[in-house]
Amino acid sequence: MAASPGPAGVGGAGAMHGSGPSGLAFDSGLEIKTRSVEQTLLPLVSQITTLINHKDNTKKSDKTLQAIQRVGQAVNLAVGRFVKVGEAIANENWDLKEEINIACIEARQAGETIAALTDVSSLNYPESDGQITIFTDKTGVIKAARLLLSSVTKVLLLADRVVIKQIITSRNKVLATMERLEKVNSFQEFVQIFSQFGNEMVEFAHLTGDRQNDLKDEKKKAKMAAARAVLEKCTMMLLTASKTCLRHPNCESAHKNKEGVFDRMKVALDKVIEIVTDCKPNRETDNSSISIFTGIKEFKINIETLRENLYFQSKENLSAMLEVILERTEDFTDSAYTSHEHRERILELSTQGRMELQQLISVWIQAQSKKTKSIAEELELTILKISHSLNELKKELHSTATQLVADLLKYHADHVVLKALKLTGVEGNLEGLAEYACKLSEQKEQLVETCRLLRHVCGTEPLEITCIHAEETFQVTGQQIISAAETLTLHPSSKIAKENLDVFCEAWESQISDMSTLLREINDVFEGRRGEKYGYLSLPKPMKNNTNLKSFRPDKPDSEEQAKIAKLGLKLGLLTSDANCEIEKWGDQESEIVQCGRNMASVAYSLYLFTRGEGPLKTSQDLIHQLEVFAEEGLKLASSVQTFSKQLKDDDKLMLLLEINKLIPLCHQLQTITKTPLQNQVFLKVDKCITKTRSMMAILVQLLSLCYKLLKKLQMENNRWVSVTNKDSVDGKT
């Protein structure tokens, strides 16, 4: 069954279960049960195959008989475990309960039949030379095995329907809450609904992440990862874009910015459902996505069949296939970004390919009428020549696209245009905004076109999908940055408008960074290194010339480790949003509590980015330093809250002290973990650190909310006392 983005990518996925940002507990028992069902199936198949494949026409020793009996018993025990899992799923899903229970009954009957047919003690047999002949009812075992496998398959299919239904239900909950968020008019109402939305997004991330992990089709897996990545990043964008709209309700660019986020999230949610239900709207086909490299691969397969069968292909079909390939190379030759040298070489190789196909067709026609050795050799030579020319064309196209991407990444590494847009926004410079918005649009078009070229040379369908995702991200985010910059320029003193622009700029920078990884993967496929596995990019890497970090050579992670870290990171990101919402309530009040909370939220957000391989934290030492800072800020917060509690009545003071008593031990535990040597257990350490950080952030959210309420209550009581005192004073004078 199945799960990162992943959104958490809305990334990665895995087996993290627990409570969400506001204490919402997720019932992930179904995922565990369905995974258990699949794991039970494999040994069943192996054991049944062992039984059926035994030689029934030979005599068996006592040892062999006992082995057969053990296999039969093992099958029956495995079926028993399988049935328990199936019944548990049935009890949680009443609409499918009857179907699942019937399949479970059939499975149990089949298991018991197999056990009975292999029970040596129940057989009467004549002895002969210490050897015996048994297992005469092989037909019965085969029938029972077929029934068992049939019933197992039914349970798996029904369990799969349950998982799909869960994902659809979760998507519908997210959409319903999004509709409420779109219509919200007050900040207080928004904070309340967004908290619910965050919980629902975490639940959706769990379900889709598990589904992504279990997908066997790499193309679907890549599409799911792309959709989840959109949802994860847009969750953060939605928060700031909506807050900006609430703060500036009459600003058209702010509304445009927010609507863009909602629209993209809805498309991504629909895409996830298309993948899990395996349906395409309006009979959609993927023919348009065929790249030049895919076309060349298919063409070469077709011409190589001529070695075996001269009549299998038609001349017209081969000519049409080559023309389609060469027409697509016009994306390169027509591009303003392709150098003159690359353009000339591509055109030259295209002309050469056409000529060599004509020569191949000529020799092919001769070979159909003359069955001589010399003609066969000449046909082989022409096949090799056109294959060589197409390989040269592939090399040239790959070189053109990858060089262009490398140059662009180097040129835009310092993000000059984004920095200029931020500056013009803060200054309220409308002329500067127009100038740099135009430059960003040019940069966007260049990146979009480069993604299209890169897509042609990917070599695999999953990488093609990643290119399409990058293209769409640049296209949408570029426009959203401009609308966010326009809002800030119109309201230059607005903190939330500035924060909103920062979030969209970070998304752009993140996609630029992802392009570097994509480029490396495409190069690896082209050079035949596709099988190599990379370490989790978000985790610490070995550093040179540092004796303290020599042990930082982590084992390569498995998918579950990556998924768990990604999910923890997602929750941490959402808790950061919750904390920022609470801080927003305090307004301009200067307080040590707010300052500590702001610092902790800032560190937590950088840790969230770290789990995605983004942000300022690049090394293990960076991570450890930030965790130490986080723990120190947590202790400062506890001290500040303790000081504040001295002004309160006993009941209110007790509420705060209970929360502080939860926070202080976590701070000390985090400090201990950061000082513990890694010993090649990087993932375990990062997992522990992020888990502790997440728990501390949950307490921070509670403390900020509680302190704010108690502060308001204290101020009201003080005002009432002042009012009464003034009244008494006036009465005294009278």
HELIX and SHEET records of a PDB file:
HELIX    1   1 GLY A   29  ILE A   52  1                                  24    
HELIX    2   2 ASP A   62  GLU A   92  1                                  31    
HELIX    3   3 TRP A   94  LEU A   96  5                                   3    
HELIX    4   4 LYS A   97  LEU A  117  1                                  21    
HELIX    5   5 VAL A  120  SER A  122  5                                   3    
HELIX    6   6 LYS A  138  LYS A  183  1                                  46    
HELIX    7   7 PHE A  187  ASP A  214  1                                  28    
HELIX    8   8 GLU A  218  ARG A  247  1                                  30    
HELIX    9   9 GLU A  252  THR A  277  1                                  26    
HELIX   10  10 PRO A  281  ARG A  283  5                                   3    
HELIX   11  11 ASN A  287  SER A  289  5                                   3    
HELIX   12  12 ILE A  292  GLU A  304  1                                  13    
HELIX   13  13 THR A  305  ARG A  307  5                                   3    
HELIX   14  14 LYS A  315  ARG A  328  1                                  14    
HELIX   15  15 GLU A  330  THR A  333  1                                   4    
HELIX   16  16 HIS A  340  SER A  369  1                                  30    
HELIX   17  17 LYS A  373  TYR A  411  1                                  39    
HELIX   18  18 VAL A  416  GLU A  427  1                                  12    
HELIX   19  19 LEU A  430  HIS A  456  1                                  27    
HELIX   20  20 GLU A  461  LEU A  490  1                                  30    
HELIX   21  21 LYS A  495  PHE A  526  1                                  32    
HELIX   22  22 THR A  547  LEU A  549  5                                   3    
HELIX   23  23 SER A  559  LYS A  585  1                                  27    
HELIX   24  24 GLU A  592  THR A  611  1                                  20    
HELIX   25  25 SER A  620  SER A  645  1                                  26    
HELIX   26  26 ASP A  650  LYS A  675  1                                  26    
HELIX   27  27 VAL A  682  LYS A  733  1                                  52    
END                                                                             
